Amino acid sequence: MTLAASRDGYGAALLDLAEDERVVVLEADLGKSTKSCLFRAEYPNRTFSMGIAEQNMMLVAAGMASTGKIPFASTFAIFSERGFEQVRNGIARPNLKVHLCGSHGGIHTGTDGSSAQSIEDLAIYRTLPNMTVMHPCDDLSTKSLTKALVNHENPSYTRTARNKTKRIYTEEQAKLLEIGKFSIIREGKDVAILACGVMVAEALDAAENLSKEGI
């Protein structure tokens, strides 16, 4: 059983996208945590450290997108909420192609304490016009879906996690994933279990336990 963190898939995807010179990366002092540091190490001239100024990062990314760049901007999910108004009015409403990544989302990162646990991020970004919201379940699906964003014509928000979880997909399966479409991981006839992100592994465990009871 392979364990991996979805944030690692985000960092790997940025490196793969580097051949497209339109791709630029923005950070808010958390590149090591979001894994955008991998891109920064190889392409420092296309990486911009905005400091602890998330609102500014959102609008700088919007400005870059308006000139034809494809910005990938990341921070902790909870800190991305500081820039919500800028995302709403500067990115989502004008439908600028900015791709945001919020790492350490949900309560999965329990040791960081409740103040760092963003449980609202998926909900609030879903209220915005034109915004695509994704919460991949492992590193390979994160890598594949992040790479697909370069050809996605709308802004997006992706939640990733720090903690390692079971790898759900093979590399071949991950490459078949499409933005906005669900995938069936296990077939059944009695119960439908829908899950995203780190809960997919838990859902598969639940399905296995139910199957032992004939469900």
Stockholm file with secondary structure:
# STOCKHOLM 1.0

chainA/1-215         MTLAASRDGYGAALLDLAEDERVVVLEADLGKSTKSCLFRAEYPNRTFSMGIAEQNMMLVAAGMASTGKIPFASTFAIFSERGFEQVRNGIARPNLKVHLCGSHGGIHTGTDGSSAQSIEDLAIYRTLPNMTVMHPCDDLSTKSLTKALVNHENPSYTRTARNKTKRIYTEEQAKLLEIGKFSIIREGKDVAILACGVMVAEALDAAENLSKEGI
#=GR chainA/1-215 SS CCEECHHHHHHHHHHHHTTSTTEEEEESSCHHHHTTHHHHHHCGGGEEECCSCHHHHHHHHHHHHHTTCEEEEEEEHHHHGGGHHHIIIIIITTTCCCEEEEESBTTSCGGGCGGGCBSSHHHHHHTSTTCEEECCSSHHHHHHHHHHGGGCCSCEEEECCSSCEECCSCHHHHHTCCTTCCCCCSCCSSCCCCCCTTHHHHHHHHHHHHHTTTC
#=GC SS_cons         CCEECHHHHHHHHHHHHTTSTTEEEEESSCHHHHTTHHHHHHCGGGEEECCSCHHHHHHHHHHHHHTTCEEEEEEEHHHHGGGHHHIIIIIITTTCCCEEEEESBTTSCGGGCGGGCBSSHHHHHHTSTTCEEECCSSHHHHHHHHHHGGGCCSCEEEECCSSCEECCSCHHHHHTCCTTCCCCCSCCSSCCCCCCTTHHHHHHHHHHHHHTTTC
//
